[in-house]
């Protein structure tokens, strides 16, 4: 039944074009590969043009666990799906409970009032619906894979730097409104360029500085500021195979 409901919701949202096109998780035709290739290719195209790209890799703190059920159900109901399905989703969420084991003793069960089950058929899709509007009112590129989020922009001058910072403020405001916790200290700011950065700007979430980095790990792939693959040299065989799985589509696209 859960699989059927998930299939119905996905079909309605895809047909109506409601799901954000920058979300690559749990959707037909999208995947980890499409997410990494899209981000990498956008940055690579800018470097080929001699243009710097600034990116903020955002850390959402246990995002799946803090989704408020009432707000989620309101969002789903507003998408035009059958209200009987909304009622079923409500029952699916409300019948969940949890308890804690400590020193071999189990506590009493308590009802779970927030969050969606990450390891389920329907949970990831419900999370996609909940964060579907996070990109609204922003001008920069935002790419999502469930709760993995990256926002980036070509930097031509100081105006673009200011616009990216403004979009971070808007994204932060949206996160607060939706009770999604962003951890600025675990997020990263990376400037992708092959030249010396002449005009650097520190980026902030609220009043907290986002740490600068020369690379970041996105869905298991290390992406360096110069887009070289040097960090993959010390990978284990399994990690190298995974990296190659992502890198090959990028190389093929670049050779066309």
TAVEN-V333037 format. One record per backbone hydrogen bond with DSSP energy under -0.5 kcal/mol. CO is the residue of the C=O (numbers start at 1). NH is the residue of the N-H. E is the energy in kcal/mol with one decimal. If there is no record, write none. Layout:
# TAVEN-V333037
<<CO;NH;E> <CO;NH;E>>
This chain:
# TAVEN-V333037
<<1;5;-2.5> <2;6;-2.4> <3;7;-2.2> <4;8;-2.2> <5;9;-2.5> <6;10;-2.5> <7;11;-2.2> <8;12;-2.4> <9;13;-2.5> <10;14;-2.4> <11;15;-2.4> <12;16;-1.8> <13;17;-0.6> <13;18;-1.8> <13;19;-0.9> <14;17;-0.5> <20;23;-1.9> <22;24;-0.6> <22;144;-2.9> <27;30;-1.9> <31;35;-1.9> <32;36;-2.6> <33;37;-2.8> <34;38;-2.0> <35;39;-2.2> <36;40;-2.8> <37;41;-2.8> <38;42;-2.2> <39;43;-2.0> <40;44;-2.9> <41;45;-2.6> <42;46;-1.5> <43;47;-2.3> <44;48;-2.4> <45;49;-1.2> <46;51;-3.1> <47;50;-1.5> <52;155;-3.2> <53;192;-3.7> <54;153;-2.0> <55;190;-2.8> <56;58;-0.7> <56;151;-2.2> <57;188;-2.1> <58;60;-0.7> <58;149;-0.9> <59;61;-0.5> <59;183;-3.0> <60;62;-0.8> <62;65;-1.2> <62;66;-0.7> <63;66;-0.9> <64;67;-0.6> <64;116;-2.3> <66;68;-0.6> <67;115;-3.5> <68;72;-2.1> <69;73;-2.8> <70;74;-2.0> <71;75;-2.0> <72;76;-2.4> <73;77;-2.5> <74;78;-1.3> <76;79;-1.7> <76;81;-0.7> <77;80;-1.0> <82;85;-1.2> <82;86;-1.3> <83;87;-2.1> <84;88;-1.9> <85;89;-2.7> <86;90;-2.3> <87;91;-2.2> <88;92;-2.4> <89;93;-2.1> <90;94;-2.7> <91;95;-1.7> <93;96;-1.1> <96;112;-2.0> <98;110;-2.3> <100;102;-0.5> <100;107;-2.5> <102;105;-1.8> <105;102;-2.8> <110;98;-2.2> <111;113;-0.5> <113;69;-1.0> <118;120;-1.3> <120;124;-0.6> <122;126;-2.2> <123;127;-2.1> <124;128;-2.0> <125;129;-2.0> <126;130;-1.8> <127;131;-2.1> <129;132;-0.7> <131;134;-1.8> <133;136;-1.3> <135;138;-1.4> <141;152;-2.3> <143;150;-2.2> <144;24;-2.9> <145;148;-2.0> <147;60;-0.5> <147;149;-0.7> <148;145;-2.4> <149;58;-2.3> <150;143;-2.7> <151;56;-2.9> <152;141;-2.2> <153;54;-2.2> <154;156;-0.8> <155;52;-0.6> <157;160;-0.7> <157;161;-1.2> <158;162;-2.2> <159;163;-2.2> <160;164;-2.2> <161;165;-2.1> <162;166;-2.3> <163;167;-2.3> <164;168;-1.9> <165;169;-1.9> <166;170;-2.2> <167;171;-2.7> <168;172;-2.6> <169;173;-2.4> <170;174;-2.4> <171;175;-2.3> <172;176;-2.1> <173;177;-2.4> <174;178;-1.8> <175;180;-3.3> <176;179;-1.4> <179;181;-0.5> <180;182;-0.5> <181;61;-2.7> <182;184;-0.8> <183;186;-0.9> <183;187;-0.7> <184;187;-0.7> <184;211;-0.6> <188;57;-2.8> <189;213;-2.4> <190;55;-2.8> <190;192;-0.7> <191;193;-0.8> <192;53;-2.0> <196;198;-0.6> <198;200;-0.6> <203;210;-2.9> <204;206;-0.6> <205;208;-2.4> <208;205;-2.4> <209;211;-0.6> <211;189;-2.4> <214;225;-2.4> <216;218;-0.6> <216;223;-3.0> <217;219;-0.5> <218;221;-1.6> <221;218;-3.2> <221;223;-0.6> <222;224;-0.6> <223;216;-1.6> <224;227;-1.6> <225;193;-0.7> <228;224;-0.7> <229;232;-1.8> <230;233;-1.6> <231;234;-0.5> <232;235;-1.4> <236;240;-3.0> <237;241;-2.3> <238;242;-1.9> <239;243;-2.6> <240;244;-2.8> <241;245;-1.8> <242;246;-1.2> <243;246;-0.5> <243;247;-2.8> <244;248;-2.4> <246;250;-0.8> <247;251;-2.4> <248;252;-2.8> <249;253;-2.2> <250;254;-2.2> <251;255;-1.3> <252;256;-0.5> <253;256;-0.8>>
